[in-house]
């Protein structure tokens, strides 16, 4: 016991010494502020970009703590995202597993089933924003996962379009809680400098979900209509059962804060967590601060993020819903082959996110990297619009999934550059809302009469990617301009994180570009 107390005292002394060094460093470096600010067009000093004045090096104790958080949290987060993607994409593979014939659907009705999911997603967001502020995030998300698993099971019993469209709405309503909840957990537990990597891992869950969903669906296609149950129904039954189990496990074991029992923090680690809170600037509370939300609506980058999310995800919604049919039309493949050929799209998405995460992390250029990945996605859409058939068109389909990497870095931008608890929730909610709007519009512009090229839809997706590229560049310009002002005149004192200041109120806050 005495040894533990001594460790805590030593650690407190170390942080106090850092604070003294900070003051001395600021006094000695005061005349060099203009030199620092002149660097804003390129790279900002890594620790300045994190909102610190001191050269920061993680202690061995903190590195061990981060590994503990990652090991405890990320398996659950990844499975949440994997099953979320597989569940919502189950409809697309159902198209080649007999749902058209079994339920007597038309092409237009199928498009509406795809879009209805996103209407549910959209309705969810205002409610979800309030719930995230008022209730424990982990338990709330776990209950929603359990319920959408029940909806997946219920979908397998549907016999007509009306029943299916109700289930798709409910699935969207409940799944709409997942991404904002996960983003908030990552915001809370990881430093801003760590979040590029962690958001990359979160987004790669969707890529794994595409691959996992395709492999399971292929197995179902080989299984046939066992026990007189249509293959598309088996697909929903299997994923529904998996999701229910995941929801039950998350209720007890999903880590949603540094105080969660699963982390079993030592006294030393608790002090480190308090220090890390100063960096990620997330102090949870249950009071809705409407002023922080109003501040968001006055910012140019808020609209840039919303427009980019919508622009990128028009094709995301369309290609998710129509992917199996789309591939089948490209080469007249069998149902099993069409499903398996979806897997490379998931792989392309996964590799794109991995590449973008590494580049953004090493260069410190989140916005430029996001604009580049959106350009690759634009290239894929151009190929799909121009090429009539063949392997080149299939390659264009895979390249277009670079949109996921652009989407991932939008999330990173919010996590790294928005502070204030209500403001962060509002940004995340708006992001998901516009992601949903884009995904809703996407399937509706895939007109049956334009198959298999869908020139009108692909042209619209090209415009969406161009909007995302422009949004990234505008955001970077605005944030760099503000950084230049702040670095030229840093405040005397570090910010007290318990004040829950927004990034606009906190003049110590330096944006990550």
Secondary structure, DSSP 8 states (H G I E B T S, - for coil): -HHHHHHHHHHHHHHHHHHHHHHHHHHHHGGGHHHHHTTTTS---HHHHTT-SS-----HHHHHHHHHHHHHHHHHHHHHHHHHHHHHHHHHHHTTTTHHHHHT--HHHHHHHHHHHHHHHHHHHHHHHHHHHHS-HHHHHHHHHHHHHHHHHHHTT--SHHHHHHHHHHHHHHHHHHHHHHHHHHHHHS-HHHHHHHHHHHHHHHHHHHHHHHHHHHHHHHH-SGGG--HHHHHHHHHHHHHHHHHHHHHHH---STT-GGG---HHHHHHHHHHHHHHT----S---HHHHHHHHT-HHHHHHHHHHHHHHHHHHHHHHHHHHHHHHHHT--HHHHHHHHHHHHHHHHHHHHHHHHHHHHH--HHHHHHHHHHHHHHHHHHHHH--SSHHHHHHHHHGGGHHHHHHHHHHHHHHH--SHHHHHHHHHHHHHHHHHHHHHHHHTS-GGGTTT-HHHHHHHHHHHHHHHHHHHHHHHHHHHHHHHHHHS--SS---GGG---TTT-TT-----
